[in-house]
C-alpha cells in the first residue's frame, strides 16, 4: 500500500501496552443493536440507522490487519501480514486459525484471503502470501549486475487450504495454485486481494512490485542496465508476459490446478502474453470486489505521489476507483486518471522525450518480456487528488475499493441494509478515514456520493456478509504491526432497538504470578438506559462492576471479557488479554528524541534500551531498528539495522516529492524468550523524526486559517486567510539545538508578525519575525526568526500569527536550522520586472544569485512586483539588484521610495539590461552610471581587468576571454565612477566607444553604493566560475559586507 499527503501524526504501536477494546460504537446516525439474523422480521422499508459492532480489537486479536472474508455463519476469517490467520465468530470471540511462515520485508507477507463459492461443502480457503524461500535478509542492492539482483528473486504464492470444522487451518492440505514472481528486498506494491464471480472464477489482484521512491513522484521507468529492475514498472504492469500489476482470472479445478476461462485479455497461446491476465496496467490494485449480478469489478487503485504536474515528466499524482466491465489495459505506467500521459524520461541523461500515446502505448523497455504494442489505455471511472471531488474531502489519497450492496428481500435479517441502497458501491478511503456510499446507474454513471457513518480509523478491507451487514477491517494508526485501534467491525442497520457499547482497559497486560490486575470498563447506551456489568476473567472466576480487580494466581494467557446489559436484554462485550508468567519487554529510545530534527540524507545514530523481567541479560542482536518513511497516514519501510546501538542511513531525497507530507519514523522491536510456559511477547517503541523543512499546510491543528492553492507556492498550497491571533501547530517536535526558523511568506494585505511558541498558542515565546507586505499574495519572501529559550523535552510547535485588522499574510513553508543567522548576514531583493524585451536568462540569474548569496550569509529574495518598492519594505534590505529590467518598471511613488532608500545608505547592483530601463528618470540614470545604446551579435571578446582591489574583480585575471552580448553605452561613466573592467574592442566586432569601453564599474551615489556589470545576457554566463565570482563580489560590495574604493580615477 502506498499513497500520500494528509496532516501527519505520531503513530504509537506498543503492542504489549494496555489494550483498548470495545464492542459497539454509536455512529452519526443513531446506534443499533447487535442484531441476530433471525431475531426479528425486518420492516418493509428499513430506516437508515446504523450501529458499529466491535467484533475484535487490538493487535492480539487482529495483528496487522490485511484482509477479511465473511463465512456463511457470519464468522470472519482475517489475515495479519505476519502470516497469522484468525477466526472471529459472530459473537466476537477470536482464535488463531493457523499461521504460515512468510517473508515479511517491506510490504510483503500474508495478504489476501478468499472463500471458495462452495465453501459450505468443501471448506476451501485461498490465501496469497510470500513464502520465506532462501531470500537474503535486508535490502536488495539498488545498483549492480543481474548476478547481484538474482538472490532476491522470489515469488508470492496463491494457495488453497482446507479450514477444518474446528476452525483451524489444515496447513498440510495446501495446494499451490499459482505463483507470481517478485523482486524482493525492495518496496513496494503487492496487491493480493481475492474474489470470485458468479461463475466461480477466481480473481487475484497484483501490484507493480516497483520502487516508487526514485522517480520524483512520477512514473518509475528507469531502464538503466545497472539499475535494479524494480525501478522499472514497464517490466511488470506494462508487460503482457508478466503477472504483476494485473487483475488475474482463473478457474481453479478440484486438484488445485486451474483452467483459463474464455474472455481474458489474451487468448491462450498468444506469443509473449500470459493468459491469466484479465486486466493490466495497474500500479497497486490493493483492494477490489466483484458485483456478482453484473460481473463488474470495483477496484481501489493507488497512484503516484507528484505534488504537481511537470511538463517534462507528466501529471500530478492522482488515485482511482475503477469499474472494470471487460478485459483491458488501465494505463500504468504510461497513463493515469482520464488518460493523462506521462513523458518518456531518460534517468541516465535526465532528458525528457515525448509523451506516451495512451491510445496506442508502446513498451520498448529492455526489461519488457512481452509485447511492444499494448492495448489502448482505459480511462479511470473516478479519479481524484487533493480536493478535486468535494464529497471526498481532502488529505491523503488512498482508495481501498469496497463492495456493492445487493438487497435480498427474502433474507430474514434485522441487520441487512435498506433496499434503497441496492446497487450502491461502498468506497473506503484509508488515509481520509471515510466510507462513502456511491449511487450509480446501471452503466456506472455516478448519481451521487453520500457520507456513510464510520467511527473507526483507517479502512483496510470491507465486505457484505450473508446477513446483509457490512464488515470492515480497520488497520489502526500504526505501521507494520497493528495497535490498539486495529479492529474488525460489523456495521448493522437498526430495525428494532439499540444495543449498548463498551470499552475496556487494564493497568497491566502481562507479568508474573500472582498478578493483580485493575480493570476498567466504560459502557454507554444511546437510549440512556442503566447498564449492568459482568466479568468473566478467563480463569474460571467472574466479577461485577465497572472497575473490578482480579488476581491471576496461575501462569496462563487469559481473555477477560466484560459484558454490559441494558434493561431490554441487549448486550455488548469487550475483551482484555492478560499474559501471566511472562512479562512483556520494555523498549525505549534513548537517542534520538521523539520529534528530533533531521534532514533526508543524514546518517542517524540510535541507541535503544531494552529491559525484560525474565530475559535479564538482553541479546542486542535480537533488537531490530527500522527506518520508516512516514507519508501522510501510512509508512514505507526503507532500511533496518540490528543492535541496541548503531546508525541508519536515510536516503538523500526523501524518495518522494520534497513538498509532500513526509517525515521519518524509527521503530525498535524486541521479542523476548517467553517465560512461565507462555509464548514470547513483542514490544515496539516508535519515535517520529521531523524534517527540518516542512510545508505549512501539513499542520496537526489550526485555528482560524484556511489552505489555498497558489501557483508560486512550494507544493502548490499555502496557509492563508490569516487574521490576528490565528495559529497552526505541529507535533511532536524536539527543538533542542535549533537556532533559526526561516518562513516563506507572502502578503498582499497588511503584513504583521510571526511568533514561534511551544506548548500552546499562548505558550512560551521563542522568537518573533516581521512579515512585510511583499507586493502580492503570489510574491514570496523568506524571513529569519532567531530562536531562544527552547525546551529540551518533546513538545508541540506553534506558529502564531499577529498583526492588525484584516488579512495579514500567507505562510508557504518553514525551515528549522541549527545555525544562527550570521552576524554579518545581509538581505538582498532581486528585482527583474520587464516592460520591454525579456531576457530568457533572468530565472537562471535569480537562482544563481540565491545560490551564491546563501553560503556568504546573503539571503536573496526575488520579485517582479513593483509594489515591493515601499519605504517600509525596502528598509528590510541591504541592497536591491536590478536584474535585466527593461522599460519603465516603477511608478512615481515607488521611485520616490527607492530614492529615499539609496539616500539612506542602501546598495544598488545592476546586471546587464539594468542599463536599458527607466530612461526618463534622471536619478536612475546617475545611479546605474550609463544607459544602454546598442549591441552587436553575441560573440567572444576579451575583457580587460585593470582593477583587482574590488571584491567583484579581485579573483579575475587581467585578460578574461568570454562569450556574451556586449553593450555599447550612450555615455562613458569613467568621470564619476571607478571603472573595474573594460572591453577590448579589437577582439570583437561592433564596439562603438572608441577604444575606451567600460563594462563594469562602481560608485558612491547620493548616500548609497552602486555597482553595475554589463555582463550576463546568456544563461550560460551564470554557470561560469569567473562570472559567478564577479557577481558575488558585487553582492558583497553593495550589501556592505566588503568595502572598496569606488572614487573615479583620471586615466
N, C-alpha and C positions, 0 to 999 in steps of 0.2 A: 504494500500500500504506500502511496506516495502522493502528497499534494502540498498545498500552500496556504499562506497568508491570513490568519486572523490575529487577534491580540494574543500575545504569548502569555503563558502562565507557568508557574512552577508545577512540576509533576512529582508527587510523592508516592513511592512504591515500597513501603516497608511491609513485605509480605507477612511478616510474623507479628506485626503490631496488632492493636485492638481491631477486631473485625466488626464492621458495621453491617448489620443485616436487617432487612425489612420486608414485610410480606406484601404490602399493597400501598399505593400512594395515590392520593386524590389528585385528579388532573384538572385542566382548565374547565372542562365540563364536570358536573358533579360526579363523585366516585361511585363505583358499583360493587356488587357482591362478587365474591369468588364463586362463580356460578358452576353448577354441575349440568352437563348437557341434558340430563333428564329431570332436572329439578322442577321445572315449571314449563307450561306451554307458553311460548313467546307471543307477544302481542302481534297482531296482524301487521301493524306499521310500527316497528320498534323505534323508540326515541333515540336521539343521538346523545347518549350519556355513557361515559366510559370510565372504567377503573383499571388501573395498572397493578397487576398482582405480581409480587416478587416470588419467583419460584426458587431461585438460587442467587446468592450474592457473596462477593468476596473471593479472593484468589483461591482459598481452599476448595471452594465449590465450583468455580468456573475457570481457574487458571488464567492463562492469557487467552481470552475468548476469540475464536476464529469463525466457526460456522455452526449451524444448527440444522436439525431435521426433526420434524414432529411425527411421532408414531401414531398408529391408529387408535391407541388407548390414551392419547393426549400426553404420554411421556415424551420427553425430548432428549435426543442424543445431541451432545455438543462437544466440539473439539477445542483443545488447547494446543498452541503451537509446539509445546514441549513433547508432544506425542500422546498426551493423555486424552482418552475418550471417556466422557462422563454421561451418566443417565440420570435424569431428574424426572421423577414421576409427577403426576398431575397435582398431587398434594404438596409438592415442594421438597421431597426427600431426594437427596443426591448421593450417588455412589459412583465409584470408578468402575467403568465397564471394562477397561483394558488400557494398555499403554504400548505404543510402538516405539522402538528405537529410531531416532531421527537425527539427521544432520540439521543443525539449527543456526548456522551462521547467517547473519543479516536477517532477512525476512523469511528464510526457509524453515521447514519443519512440517508438522501436520497442519493441513489446510482444510479443504472442504470435505463434506460428508453428504452422501445421497442415500436414499432409501429406495430399494427396488419396488417397482409398482406392485409386485406380487409379494410384498414383504409378509403379509399375514400368513402366506403359505410357505415361503422359502426362507424367511428371516435373513435375506441378503442385505448387507450394508456395504457401501462403497466409500473408500477413503482415498484421498490424494495427499501424498506425503513424500518427504525427501529421505530415502534410506541412507544410513551412515556411509556405506561403501568404505573405501580406503582414502577418502579425501584428506589432504593435509589440513592441519589446524591453521587458523589465521587467515590473512588476506591473500588473495591471488596477486601476482605482480601486475602492475598497470602497463608496464612496457617490457619487452623481451622478445623471445622467439617462440615458435609453436611448441617447442620442447619445454619451455618454461611454463606455458599455459596448460599443457596437457594433463598434469596431475590434478588439475581442478575440474576436469570434465566429469560431469555427473549426470544424474537423472532425477526427475520427480516421477513418482510411480502412482498409477491408479490401480488399486487392488480391491478385490471383493472378499468380504468376510461373512461369517455367519454369527449373528447375535443369538446366543443361547437363550433358552426360556427363562433362565435365572437373571437375565440382564447383563451377562458378561460376554465379552468378545472372545470368540474362539480364534485365537491368532494362528493356530495350526491349520485353519481352514482357508488361509489366504490363497487367492488366485490372482496372479499378476496379469492384469488385463491389458495395460498399456503403459509404456514409458515415454516420457518427454525429456529429451536431453537438455542439460543446463550447463551454464558456465558458473561454477561455484567460486566462493571466495570474493564475490563482487555483488554489491547491491544493484539492482532492485527488480521488483515486479514479477511475482509468482503467479498471480491469478489463483485458480484452484477451486472454483465453485462447481457444483454438480447439480444437475436437474434432469428430469425425464419429460418427454412429451406424451401425448395421449396414446401414441402407438408403441410406447415402451422404449423408444430410442434414448440412449444416454447422451447428454451434452456435458462437455467439460470446457471451462474457460482457462486459458493460459496467458500469462503476461509476456512482455517482450524480453525479459531476462537481460536487461540492458542497463548500464550505469548512466543515470541522467545528470550527473553532477559536474561533468567537464565540458558541457556544451552551452554554457551561459543561459540555461533555461530554454533553449531552442531544441531542435531535433538532433538526437545523437547519431550522427552518420560519419564517424571518424574511420576512414578507410586506411590509415597508415599501417604499413606491413609490420611495424614493430610495436604496434599498439595492441593491447588485449582486445580480442574481438568483441568483448562485452560492451565496448563503447560504440558499437555499430548496430543499431536496431534494424538495419536493412538485412542482416543475416537471419533475422527471426520474423518480426511482424511483416516485413515486406518480402519474405521468402516463401514462395509457393511450395517449397520442398522441405519445410520445417514446421513443426507443430506448435511453436511458440508464437505468442501474440495472436491467438486464434480462438474461435469457438469451434470445438470438435464435436462431431456427431457420429456415434457408432451404435450398433445393435449387439449387445452382449449375449452370447449364447450360454446354454446351461453349463458347459465345461469351462467357462471363463474366457474363451476366445471371443472374437467378435467378427461380425459382418459389417459391410458398408451399406447403409440404406441408400436407396435411389434419391437423387436430387441434391447431393452435396455439390460443393463448388467445382470440384474436379472429378471427373469420372475415373474409376479405377483403370490403371494402365496409361494414364496421360503422363508423358515424359516430364520429368523434373517437377512433379507435384506429389502431394500426399492426399489420398482420397478421403482421409478422416476429416479434412477441413470443410466446415460448413460456411464459416465467415472468417475473414482475415483482416489484417490492418488495424489491430488493436494494440494499445500501449499497456494497459493493465485493466482488463475487464474483470475487476476483482469480485463483483457480485452480479449475478443475473438470475432471472427466473423465467419460466415458461408459462404463459397463459394457456392452459390445457385446451379450452374450447377452440381457440383461434390458432394456436401454434406460434404466436408472436413471442419473440424473445425480448425481454426488457433488461437492459444492461447498464450498470454504472461504470463509466469509463474514465479513469483518471487521466489527467493531461499534464503537460509540461509546465514549467514554472516562470517563464519570462514575464517580468513585470510590465513590459510594454513592447509594442511591435518595433521591429528593426528592419529598415529597408534592405539591409544586407544579409539578414538571417531569416526573417519571417514574422509571423503573427505573435501577439502576446499569448501568454498561457491561457488556456481555457479547458473546461471539462465538459463531459457529455452524459446525458441519459439517452441511450439509443433504443430504438424499437426496430428489431430486425424481423422481417417477414419473409425474406428469401435469401438464398446464398448471395454473398457479395464481398467486396473489399471496402473496408471502412477507413482507409486512407493512411494510417500511421505507417511509417514515419515521414510521409511526404505531405500529408494534408490533415487538417483538423477542422472541427466545427462544421460550418456550412461550406466545406471545401475551400478553406483558406490555405494557400500553398506556402510551404517552406522554400527557402532558397538553397540551391546546391552550394556547399561550403567546403573548402579545402582546409582541413585542420593543420596541414603542414605549412602552407603558404599564407594562411589567414585571408585568402582571397575568396570572394563570392562569385558565383556564376548566375545562371538563370533560375527563375522559379520553376519548381516541378509542375508538370501538367497533370492536374487532378483528373481530367477526363481520360488520360492515357498515360498513367505513370510508368516509368521505366526504372528497373532496379539494375544498375550497372556496377554495383559494389563488387569488389573482388571477393568479398565474404559471402556473396549470394550463391547458393547452390541450386536455385530454382529458375523459373522463367524470368526473362528480362522484361517482357511486356506483361504488365499486370492488368487485372480488370479495373474498370473506372472506379474512382473513389465515390462512395455514397455519402451524402451529407448527414450530419447528426440530426436526430429527432429534436432534442432540446440541448443546446449548448449554452454555457454561461461562464462568466467571470466577473469578479468584483460584484457590483450591484446591478449587472445588466438585466436581470429579471427581478423586478421589485419584490415579488412574492417570495423570492428565495432569500431576501435579505443580503447581507454582506459578510465578509470574513473568509474563512478557509474555503477551498474548492475541493470537495472530497465526496463525490457521489457514490452511494453504496447500493444503488439499484433498489430492488424491492419487488413485492408480489402484486399481482392483480387479484382483486377480490371477486369471487363469484358467489352470489347469493343462492342458497338452496332452500326453496320454500318447504320442502319435505323434511328438512333437518330439524329435529326436536332439540334445539339447544338455546338456552337462555343467553348464552354468551355470544351468539353469532351477530355479525354486523348488520346494519339495516339494509333493506332491499334497495334503497336509494343509492347505495354505494356499489351496486353490481357493475362490474366492468371498470371500476376506478383503479388506477395504479397508485400504490403507496410507495413513495420515493423516500429513501433515507439519506441524510447528509451527516457524515461523520464529524467534521470539524464545526459546522454550524449548529449541530445538535438539534436537528429537527426531523420530523416526519411530515410530509405533505401528501395530501390526497389530491390526485390529478385526475379530473374528469376528462374524458376523451370520447370522440365519435368512433364509430366502427373502423374508420380508416386511420385512426390515430391522431386526428386533429385535436389539439388541446382546447378544451372548452373553458376550463377554469383550474386554478391552482389554489387549494384551500388548506388552511392550517389544520393540523391534527394534534390533539392533546398528547404530549410526551414530556415526561419529567425526569427521564434518565439523562445520561451524558452522551457518549459518542456511539451512534448506531453502527453496529458491526454486521448484523445479518437479521433478516426478517422472513417470516413465512406464516401463512394462514394454516391453522390446524384443522383437523376434522370436525371440530366444534364451531368453526367459523370465527374463532378468536384470532387475534394477531399475536404471534410470538416474536419477541425481539431479544437479540443478544446485544448486550451493552459492553463495549470494550473497556470502559472506565477512563481514567485520566492519566494513567501511567503509560510507559512504553515498555514492551518486551518483558512482561511478567505478570500483568494483572494487578489490581489493587482493590481497595475497599469499595470502590464504585463499580467494579466489574460485576455484571449481573445477567440473569436470564429473567425476562418478564413475560407475562401473558396479559394482553390488553383485551378486556371483555366489554361488550356492550351490556348495559344495565337495563333490565326489564322488570325486576321485582325486588328492589331494595339494595341498600349499600352495605358493604362489609366494612369492618374497622380496618385500621392499618396499625402496624407496629414496627419499631426498630429496636435492636438490642445490641448492647456492648458489654464488655467486661474489662476489669482493670488488669487482668492477666490472661494470657492465652497459652502460656507454657510455663513449666517449672517442675521442681522435684516434689515428690510426695512427702508429707501431706501438703497439698496445695490449696490454700484458702483463696477463693475467687469471689469478688463482689460483682454481681450482675446488675444491669440497669436496662429497663425496657420502657419505651415511651409509646403509648397507644393513642390513637385518635379515631374519632368516629364522626363522619360527615353529618349524621343526624343528631349529634350532641348526646348520644346515649352514654350511660355509665358503663365502664368496661371492667371485667374481671380478668385477673392474670393467673395463669397456672404454668408451672415449670416442670419439665422433665429434664433432669440434669445428665441423663445419658448413662448413669451408673446404677440404675435401678431405684433411685430416690427421686422425690418430687418436692415441689415447693410452691408457694403462692406469693403474690405481691409484686409490685413493680421493681423493687430493689432488694432481692434476696441475696444472701451469702451462702456459699456452699463449700465444703472442704472435700476434695478428692483425696482419698487415702491410698488408693492402689494405682500403680502405673497403668497407663492406657491412653487411647485417643478417644475423646468424648465429644459428642454433639449435644449441647444444651439447647433445648427448644422451649421457647415461651409461646403460649397460646393466649390470645385475648379473645374474649367472647362478649358480644353485645346482648341486650335483652331479647332480641329476636332469634338468637341462636347462631348468628353469623360469626365466623371466626377468622382470625388471621394468625400466622405464625412467623417467627423469626428464629434464626439459629446463631449460636456462637460456638466455635470449635476450640477445644481446650486439649492440649497435649500434656500429660503428666508423666514424668520420668525423664524427659529431655527438655532442656531449656534452650530456647532459640538464641543464636549468637547475637551479639550487639556489634554492629558495624557503623563506624563513624569516619568521616573525612577530617583529618587534622590539617590537611592542606590540599588544594586551595580552599578558601572560604566560600560558602554558598553566596552566589551573586558576584563573585570576583570578576574583575575586568580582564579581557583577553583580546587578542587580535587573531584573525584567521592567519595561519602560517606559523603561529607560536609553537614551541615545544613546551608542553605544560608539565611541570613536575607535580607529583601527587604523593600523599602519604596517608595510609589508611590504618586505623586501629581496629582490631578485632578482639573481642573477649567472648569466651564461651565457658559456661559453668562446668560442663562435662569434659570438653576437649583439653582444658587447661593450657597446654602448650599449642599455640596456633601454628599450623603449617602454612606459611605465607604463599607457597606455590598454589594453594587452593583458592587464593583471593584473585578474582578477576576484576579488572577495572576497564570499563568500556567508555570510549568517547562516542557520544551520540550527537548527530547534528539535529538539534531541535528545529522544527519547521512548523510554524503555526501550532496546531494542537497534536502533531504527531512527530515522530523522530525517525532518523535513518542511522543505523549503526555503521560507523565508519572504520574504527580500529579498536584494538584492545591490547592489554598487557597483563601479565600475571605477576603478582607480588604485592607486598604491603607498601613498598616504595618503588618509584620508577618515574618514567616520563612517557607522555603520549604526544606524537607529532600530529598537529592539526593541519589539514590541507589549507593551502595558502589562499584560495579564492572563496572559501566557504562553500564551494561546489553548488552554488545557487546564484540567482540574480542577487547582486550585492545589496539591493534595496528591499529584498524580501524579509519577512519576519523570521529571521534565523538567529540561532543562539546555540551555545554549547551545553551539553549535559554530560556529567561524569556519573557513571553508575558503578558502584562497588558491590560485588556479590561474594558471599561466603556460605558454603554448605557444611554443616558440622558433621560429625561422625555418628550421630544418633546417640541414644542413651536410654537406660532403663527399659530396654526392649522395644523402644519406639523408633519410628523412622527418622531419618535425618531431616533437619529443618534448615531452610534457606532464608537469609536476610539480605535485603538490598538497602544500600544507602545511596541517595542521589543528591547532587547539587547542580545548580544552574550556573553557567558561565556567561557573563554578559559581554557582548561585543562592544568595543569602545564606540563604534559608530552605530547609531540606531535611528530609524525613521520615527518621527514624532507620532505618526498615526498608529503606531504599534503599541499604544499605551495599554495599561491594565485597567485604569479607571480614569474618569474625567468628570468635570463639572462645567457645564455651560457652553462647551465648544461644539463644533461640527467639523467633519472632514470634507475636503473639497478636492476635486480633480483639477490639477494645474499642470499645464504643458511643460513649464520650465522646472517643476519640482523634481527632485530626485525620487524616482519611484512613481511619479505622476500624481502624488497626493500631498496635501498639507493639512495641518490642524489650523482651522480658521474660525471665523465668527467669534473672535476673541474680544471679550469685554473685561473691564477691570474686575479682578478677583477670580476669574476663571482659572482652571488648572488641569493638568494631566499628571498621571503618576505611573511609575514603573516599579516592578518588584520581581525577584529580590535583587538588591544591589549592595555590594560591599565596596565602598568608595575609598578604602584605605590606600593612601599613596596618590590619589588623584590630585591634580593641581589646577586644571583648567577645563571648563566646559565651553565648547565653541558651538554656537547655534546658528543655523542658516535660516534667515528670516526675510520677510518682505513686508512692505507696508505701503498701501495706497490710502491709508487712513491717518490716524493721529500719532502712530508710534507709541512708545511707552518704555516700560522696564520689564525685564525677565528675571525672576528670582529663582534661585536654586535652594530648595529646602529638603529636609528629611523628616520622616515621622508623621507628616500631615501638612495640609496647605498653610497652616499657621505654625508649623514646627520650626526647628532650628534653621536660621538663615545662614547659608554658607557662601553666598555670593549673589551679586546683582549686576546686570548689564543694561546699558541704554540700547533700546531698539529704535533706530532712526526711521524717518519716513524715507523709503528707498526710491520713491518715484512711481511705484505701481505694485499691484498685487502679484505680478509675474516677474518682478525685479528683485532678485535675491542678493543678500549680503551676509557675510559671516560676522558675528560679534563674539568676542572672547570675554569670558567671565572667570576671573581668578577665584579659586575655591579655598576655603579655610575652615578650620574647626570641624573637620569631617569625623563622623563616628567610626570607630574601629569595628563595630558589630554590623551584621547584615541588617538592612533596613529597607524602607520604601523611599524611592526618589521622587520628588515633586518638582515640576516646573510650574511656577505660579506667575500669572500674567497680571501686570499692574499698568495703570495709566489713567487718562482722563475719561471723558464721556465718548460713547460711540465705538465703532470698530477700531481696534488698535493695530493689530498686525497678524501675520500668519507665521507659523513655525513649520519648516520643512523637515529638518533632521538635526541631530546634535552629535558631537564627538567629545568624549571624555579623555583627556590626556594626562599623563603623569609628568608633564613638563610645564613649568611655569612660563608665562609669557616672557619673552626675552626682555631684559632691562632696556635694551636699545631697540625694542620692537617698533616697527613702523607699519603704517597702513596706507595703501595707495588705492585710488579709484581710477580704473582704466575706462575711458570714455571713447566709444567707437561709432557714434551715430554718423550716418552719412545722408546728405541731401543731394549728392551728385553721384559720381562714379563710386562704385563699391568694390574694394579690393577683396579678392577671394582668400587672401591670406589673413584677414582680420581674426577669424576664430582661432587659427593656428597661433597667431601672435598673442592673443589673450591667454591661451593656455601656456605658451612659453613664458610669459611674464609671471604667471602664477607659479609655474614650476621653478623659475629662477628665484622668485622672492621668498618662498617658503623657507628653504634652508638658511637664508640670511636674515630671518626674523622680519621679513616684509610680507604682510598679509595683503593680498591683492583681491579687491572686489572689482567686478566689471559691470558695465551698464551701457545701454544705448538710450536711456531715459534722461532727457534734459531736465526733467523735474527734480533730479537729484542736485541740481545746482541751486541750492538754497544756502543761506549763511549758516544755518544750524547744521545741515548735513555736511557741508564742506569742511566745517570745523573738526570733523572726526578724522580727517585725512592729513597726512604729512605731505602728500603730493598728489597731483592729478596728471594722468597720462592721456594725451590726445593721440589715439592710435588710428592713423589713416582716416581721420574725419574729412569730410568733403562738404562744400557748400556752407550755407548758413544753418547752424545747428542749435543756437541758443537765442532766446528772446531777450528783450531789454532787461527784465528783472533778473534773469539768470546771468546775463553778462555783468550786471552790477554786483551780484553776489560773488562772482568769480574775481572781479577786480578787487573787491574788498578782501577776499581770501588771499590773493597774491600780496596785497599791501600789508597783510598781517603776518607775512613771512612764509606763506605756502610755497610749495615747489611745483614746477611745471616741467613736463617732459613731452616733447613732440616727436612722433615717429612718422617718417616718410610723408604721407599726404596730409599730415597735420599742417603743412605749409600751403595746402590747397583748400583752405577753409577760412570763413569769416573775413572776406576781403574788405568789407565795409566797416570793419571795427578796428580803428587805429591802435587801440590798446593791444589787441591781439597781434597785430602786425609787428609791433615793437617787441612783444613777448616771444613770439616764435623766431624773430630775428630777420627773416626774409620770406617773401611769398614765392610760391611756385610760378615758373614761367612756361617751361616746355620740357619735353624729354624725347630722346631718340628711342629706337627699339632696344629691348633687353639684350645686353651683351656683356662680355667680360671686360674689365678695366682694372687699373691699378690704383688703389687708394694709398696716398702718402700720409704718414702719421708723424708730424713734427713734434707733437706734444705727448709725453709719456708720464707726466705727473698727475694727470687727471685720472680718476678711477675708471672712466669709460674707455681710456686708451692705454692704460699702463701695461696691459697684457698683450698688446698688439705689436707686430713687427713694424719697422719703418716703412716697408712696402707690403701692401696687402692686396693680393690678386683675388678678385671675386666677381661673380656674375649677379647683376641686378638691373633695375631700371634707374637710370641716372638722371636726376633732376637738374635742370638749369633754373636759376632764380632771377627774380626781377631786380634784385639789388645784392650787393656784397655786404655781409654782416661784419666784416673784419674791423670796421672803425668803432664798433660798440660791443663786440663780443670776442671771446678768446676762441680762435679757430683751432679745433682739435685735429681735424683731418681734412684733406683736400683730395680732389680727383686729378689725376694726371691725364689731361686732355689728349696727350699724344698717344695714349694707349687704347683709345676707342674712338668711335665716330659719333659726332653730334654735340660735343661740348661747345657752349657759346659764351663762356665767361673769360675769354682772352687769357687763358693760362693760369688765372688765379680763381680757383673753383672750390670754395669751401663746401664741405658735405656734412660736417658735424661741428657743433660749437656750443659754448655755454656762456652764460652771462648772469650778473646780478641785475634784477629788473624791478624797479618800483617797490622794493622791500622784500621781494621773493627771489627764488632761484629758478633758472631756466636752462634746460638742456635740450638740444634738437639734434636728431640724426636723420639724414635723407635716405638712409638705407632701409631695407625691409619691405620691398614691393612683393617679393616672391615668397611662397610657402616654404621653399627650400632654405631661405635665409635663416628661418627660426630654428633650424636644426644645426646650423654651422656653429662650431665652437667659438670661433672668433667673434661672430656677431652676437652670440649669446653673452659672451664676456663683455662686449661693448654695451649691451642693454643693461646687464646687471650693474655695471659701473655707473651708468646713467641713473638707474634707480637709487643707488646708494648716495649719489650726489644730491639729487633733487629731494630726497627724504631727509637729508641732513645726517645720514649715517657716516658719511665721509666728507671731508672738506676739500676744497680745491680753489685755486686762484683762477678766476674767470675774467679778470680785467683784460681788456683788449691789448694786444701787442701791436706796435707800429712796425710793420715789416720794412 
